[in-house]
Amino acid sequence: MTRLTLCFCLAVAGIGAAAGCRSYEDFHRAERLAYRPEAAWPEEPPPAARAEERRRMLADALQRWRAVEPDTEAYRVGEGDLLRITILLRSSDTRTPSVEVPVGENGRTGVPLLGKVDLEGLTAGEIEEKLRRLYADGYYRDPTVVVSVAEYNSKSVLVTGSVRRPGLIELRHNRISLLEALSRAGGPAESAGDHIELVRSAGGPDRMERIEINIDEFLADPAEGGHAWVGHGDVVHVAQRRGQPKFYVLGFVNSPGAYPMPEGGETVHVMDAIAHARGLRAAARPENTVLLRRTANGQESHQLDLTRVASAKAPDMTLQPNDTVIVGTSWGRRTVDGFLHVIGFRGLAPSY
């Protein structure tokens, strides 16, 4: 009876945590913050016909790219992934009900009967073998464990700039092609310039590699160059043609995106930017807000607490063109919000 109660509690907690992780982008991680919102601009804006041709070229190139050998390495799970675990008992030719559990912080995952097990960085096959050994040690006789990834939440690529749907792209593989990343972001927008910038961590947030690619040359021959693959933590920025300056609001706001700076010298503050984005989402942590600014000396990062700003206990910073405001969250906050959503009481979650 005690084991059945424990399994039920773990299953309910797993569903709540999974719902909290399902559709959220955690912009608080360093590798997802280090990107540059501006790049080289062409001298003349491309006409609408050229933008349409570029989208057609992207679709054609994507078809050709599918013939290129994909990433064959098995997917390695990470924090936020949702695993489906089923146990088959050969002795009785029966199977236990499948249970879905989220991979927790630092890979520590609550597994029925076993408690916390470290699963981060393992493939589904490796997890099956590890759980089989643990369950065979005093729980089941000769069990077969089947593990699959029910939801992919631990790996993502951030696509920004002049694309139709900027934001995070969750990965079902360890890496994807640059073309697929652009395609899943809707392709270049009509305001796109001539260059794509790839930003990749080279061992930490303070060591970043940047690669600039001419978009027309790349689409003409996408199979050239080993840099055409992107993986977890990479940033793909499509340059925008020169025009009206913009600021960006990303993360846990209701309408993330790019917004034009007002004309006539009118100033825009951080709280104004949040209002443009229609306020914070329920899972937002206003104290985990970051303002990114590109300067001649490199990228500046300003940590903000919107609660203190709103109560006039901290100054409301003035935005400059190409500034980016990112509202973060936390694993615990997502879990609480997701659990309330599952049980039908999401209205109890605080909103801002």
Secondary structure, 3 states (H helix, E strand, C coil): CHHHHHHHHHHHHHHHHHHHHCCCCCCCCHHHCCCCCCCCCCCCCCCHHHHHHHHHHHHHHHHHHCCCCCCCCCCCCCCCCEEEEEEEECCCCEECCCEEEECCHHHEEEECCCEEEECCCCCHHHHHHHHHHHHHCCCCCCEEEEEEEEECCCCEEEEEECECCCEEEECCCCEEEHHHHHHHCCCECCCEEEEEEEEEEEEECCEEEEEEEEHHHHHHCCCCCHHHEEECCCEEEEEECCCCCEEEEEECECCCEEEECCCCCCCCEHHHHHHHCCCECCCCCCCCEEEEEEECCEEEEEEECHHHHHCCCCCCCECCCCCEEEECCCHHHHHHHHHHHHCCCHHHCCCC
